[in-house]
């Protein structure tokens, strides 16, 4: 092969979608699929959420089904046997979308055609997608493509999307025990808000007392944030932020439903001059929603989940848009997938680690038993190993493929993609 020839790439041979069996794998991507007594389920301290207004479902988050779908794992195999992996939530419904719909845009493709595959998946699901489950399924496929591409190129994903902007990544901890997080070296901690508006004035007083007590335990020099998980209203969020400002509230997170763009703008106006930062975006799912948040300048930080909003491909776009508004990007959870994005973008200064040990006292993998070697924070930092792709190894022993297709189905789809070469006659594209 001459020096000016480009290395040939194996095509994508097969897409497979799995669910994780919790009995042996731990919680997997669904960080709420935990034992009933786990802190993240609302024990012993309740956690405000969109269902807190209904007494029957106010006590624990699993009671209303936050864990109903479960983990979705996508594996993409190339012709040479190399495999890439993507993880999200979505469970069996997500597996159906991947196997029965999205696979047709992936099998037979050149894995370097990332933008083409993403655009086709997004356009093909517009009639039932745009946010939620279909975007989560697209996310898992996209992440698997990037993982495969990195392995084929023998480079980490962060190197494919821009290289390092930092040598190590500082991490804050979402936890029920900010005092332990401080001892573990995290640069700050975020605690869940216990009560929403339906608990009335007494609930608000308890929220203030709850935050104040943790502030006194960790000291005023340790950043402390509050996660409100879509549970509040404009007047309540405004009042709560003002009540907590004297206790050094660093930021108030996701205090309204994700589509209430007008409400977020109202809270920003109500808190003009406040030192409390406003953040959201965990449950926003594509660049069009983020464009509204950023354009109205209603938040100081956006928090996309890389496993939900469309994978690395869409996350790159959103990080670029945010840089034009001088807005920081601090992704929600998503572990190794967000770490690679954050290494590559200078406006992603901080990572989140959600402590999923039952009592929030041990550092455990975010994805449970899905990977053998998920990188974990140490002394307040993440140091990514220099491995191809996302650098993690899938544990397939815990997986089940509910909508298994025959190898012949994958071959036929691949042949169709390989044969198609676009329009046969040149014309103006607009």
N, C-alpha and C positions, 0 to 999 in steps of 0.2 A: 504494500500500500504506500503510495507516495505521500509526502508530507502535507500536501494541500488537500488530501481527501479526508472527509469527515467520517469518523467512526460510525459504522452502522449500528442501529439500535434494535434490540428485539422488540417485537410488537407485544401488546398485552394479550395474553391468552385467555384468561378467565377471571371473573369477578365472583367472589363468594361472600355471603353475609351470614353472620353468626349471632346467636344470643349467648350470654354467659350464664352458666348455671350457678346461682348464688351459693348453693350449699357447699361448693368446693372452691369457688373463686373469690369469695369476699364480695364487696358491694360493686365492684367493677366501675363503669363510667357513671352509673347512677349513684351519686354520693349520698342519696337519701335512702337507699335500699339497705337499711341497717337494722339491727335489733331494736325492739321497741324502746328499750331503756337508754338508747344512745342520745347524747346531748343534741345532735343535729335533728333529731326527731321531736325535740321539745321537752326533754326530760333532764333534770328536774325543773328547769326554767322554761316557760312557754316561749315560743318564737312567733312574733306577729307575721301574718301572711294574708293573702287575699281572701282566705276562707275563715279568718278569725271572727268575722261578723256572724257566723253561724255556730250556735252553741254546741251542736252535735259534733262539729268538726274542728272546734277551737283548740282542743287539748293537744293533739299530736298531728304532725303533718302527714304521717302515713295513713291516718284515718280517712283523709279525703283523697288519697291516691297519688301523692307526689312521686311515688315509686312504681306506679302502675305499669309503665312501659318497660323499664329495665335497660340493660346495656345492649348496644349494637356494635359489633366488630366487623369491619370490612377488610378482606384480604384480597389483594390484586396480584395475580401471578403473571410474569412475563414468559415468553417462549423459552427462555433459557433457564427457567425454574426460579429466578429471583422473585421474591415476594415483598410487597409493601403492605403496611397495616394502618388503618384509621379507626378511631374509636369515638363513639358518641352515645347519647341515649336514643331510644326509639324502639328497642325490643323487636318483637316479631312484626309489628306493622312496618317498622323501618326496614326490616329484612325484605319484606314483600316489595316495597318500593325499589330497593336496590336491585333485587334479583329480577323482578318482572318488568321494570321500567328503565332504570338508569343504566343497567348493564349494557344495553344496546348501543350506548354512546361511548363505551369504554373498550369493550372487547374488540380486538383488531386494530386499535389505535396505536400510534407512536406515543410512548409515554411522555415525550417532550411537548406534545400538543396540549399543554395544561389548560390554557385559556379557551381553546376550542371545546374541549370536553366540558369545562365548567359552564360555558355559555349555552351549550346545547342542553345540559341537564337543567339549568335554570329556566330557559325558555320553554322546555318541554313540560315543566311542572307548573307553569304560571296559572293554569286553570284550577289547580287545587293546592298550590304551594305559596311561595313568596316568603312565608315565615313558618316557624314551628317545625313539625315533624318532617316535611319534605326537605327543608333546608338542613336539618340535622342529618338526614340521609345523604344529601349532597356533600355535607361536611366530611363525613366518614370516608366517602369515595375520594374526595379531593385530597384528604390527608394521606390516604393509602397511595395515591398517585405520586405525591411528593416524596413519600418514604421510598417508594420503588425507584423513582428517578434519582434520589440521592444514593441509593445502593448501587444502581447501574453506573453512575458517575463516580462512585467511591468518594463521595463528599457529604458532609453534614448539610441538612436542609438550610441552616442559616447561611452557609457559604453560597448556596444556589440563589438566595434572594437578596444578597447584598454584602455578606461577610459580617465580621464582628464590628460592632460599635462600642463594645465593652468587653473586658476580659472576664468579668464575673457579674452576677446579677443579684442585687440585694432583694430580700424577700420579707414581706410581712405575713402575719399569720391570722387567719380567720378561725376563731376558737371560742370555747366557753370558759377558758382559763388564760386570760391575758397575762396573769402573773407568771405562769409556767412558760408562756411564749417569750416573755422578757428574759427569763433565766436561760432559755434555749438559744438566745442570741438574735432573735428576730428583730427587725428594725422598727416594728410597730405591731399593733394587734387590732383586729376588728371583731366586735361582739354583736350578737343579734339583738334587735329591739324586742322586748317581751310582749308589749301590748299595742293594739291599734285603737282607732277612734271608738270602736264599739265598747271598749272598757271604760269610757268616760273619763272624767277628771281624775278619778282615783287611779285608773290605769296610767294616765300621764304622769301623775305624781310618782307612781312606782317605776316608770321608765327613768325619770330623773334620778330617783334614789338608787336605782340599779347602776346607772352610768357613774354617778357620783362615787358609789362605793368602790367600783373598780378603779376609778381615777385615784382615789386615796391609796389603794393597794399598790398600784404600779408607779405612782408619782407623776408629776406634771411634765417631766422631761421625756416621757415615753409616749409616742403618738398613739392615740386611741380613736378608733372609728366606729360608726354605728351602721349596721345593715338593716334596712327596714323592709326589704323583700316585698315591694309592691303593695304594702298594707295600709298606707296612710292616705290622707286627703290634703288638699292645698292648705286649708286653715290649720289643720293638726300639724302638718310638717313644718309650717312656718313657726308655730308656737313652740314645738319641740326643739327646733334648732336654736331658737332664742333662749330657751330655758337651759340648754346644754352648753351654750357658748362659754359661759364663765368657767366651765369645768374642762375646757381645752378640747372640745370635740374637733378632731382634725377634718373629717368629712362625714356627711350624711348620705347614705347610698340607697338608690333605687326606692325612693320613698313614695312613688306614685306608680300606677299601672304603666306599662311601657309605651302605650299608644297615646297617653295624655300629654302630648307635646305642649299644648297650651298651658296646662297645669304646671309643667316644669318651668315654663317661662314666668308664670305668675309667682312661683316660689322664689325664683331668682330675683324678681323685682321686689318682693316683700323683704328679702334679706340683703338688700343693697347696703354695702358697707360692713357686712358681717365678716368675721374671720373664718366662718365655717365654709369649707369647700363642698360643692354639690357634685354628686357623681351618679351615673346610671349607665345602662346599656347591656347589662347581662342578658336580658331577654329581648334585645333588639336583634334582628336577624338579617339585615342586608344593608347595603350602602344607602338606599333611599331613606330608610328611617334615620340612620346616623346623619345624613345630610340635613334633616330637619333639626335634630338636636344641635348639631354644630353650627348651622346657619343662624339659629336663634340665640346662640351663645348662652344657653340656659344652664349649662353644666361646665365644670372646670376639668373634669376627667371623664373619659368614656371607658367602659369596661366590657368589651366584647368577649364572649366565650368562643375560643377558636374552634371548638368541637361542635358548635351550634350554628354559627352565623354563615357558614359556607366554606370553612376550612382556611388554609393559608392563602389561597387565591383571593378570596374576598377580604380577608383580614389585611392583606398588603394594601389593597385599595383604600380601606378605611383608615389605616395608619397614615397613608399619604394625604388623604383629605384632611385628617385631624391636624397634620403639621401645618397646613395652610391657615388654620384657625388658632394656631399656637395652643392647642389643647393636648393634654397628656393622654396616653393610652396605657391603661393598666388592666390587662385582661383578667377576666374572671376565671379562676381555677385553670382547667385544661392542661395543667402539668407540662409535660415535655413539649407539647404542641405549641403552647404559648411561649415557652422559654426560647425556642428557636426564632420565633417572630421578634421577641424582645432583644435578643442578641443582635439582630440585623437592623433595628430601627432605633434611632437616637431619641425619639420622643416616647419610648417605652422604658421608663427608668426603673420600674419596680415590678416584682412578681408577687402573686398571691399564692400562698400555700394554705389549703383548707385542711385543718387537722381533723382527721377522720378516726382517730382512736376514740373508743367509747367515752372515756373521761377526759379527752383532750390533753393527755399527759405524755403521749409517745409520738414520735415522728414515724408515720407509716405511709405507704404508697397511696397516692390519690386514687389510682385505678385498681386498688386492691390486688388481686392475683392475676390480672390480665397480662402483665409483663413480669419477666423474671428480674429485670435490671432497671426499673424506673429510677431516674436520678432523684435524690432527696436533698433538701436543704441541710446545710451544716453551718453552724455559727452565723446564721443569718444570710447565707449566700447560696446560690446555685452555681456550681461549676459544671458546665456541660462537657462530657467526654467527647473527644474528637473521633466520632464514629460515623459511618455512612448513614444517610437518611436521618431519621429521628433518633437513632442510636439505641433503640430498645428491642427486646426479643419477645415475641408473642408466645404466651403459654396456651397452646391449643388444646391441652388436655381438658380444659373446663368449658369448651365451646360446643355448641350444637347448631347445625345448619337447618333451619325449619323449612326452607323452600328450595331444596336442592334441585338443581337442574342437571340434565345429562350433559356429559362432555360434548356430545354432538350439538346440543343447542348452543353452547358457547362457541364451537367451531363455526357454525353457520353464521352467527352474529359477527364473528371476527372476519369471516370471508367477505361479508357484505361491506363492512367498514373499510377493508383493505382495497376492495374493488372500486369503491366510490372515489372519484377524483374531482368532483365539483362540476360546474357548468362546462358543456362541450363547446360553447360559442362565447367569445368575449363580448361584453357589453358594459355600458356604464352602470356602476353598482348603485346609483342613486338618481 
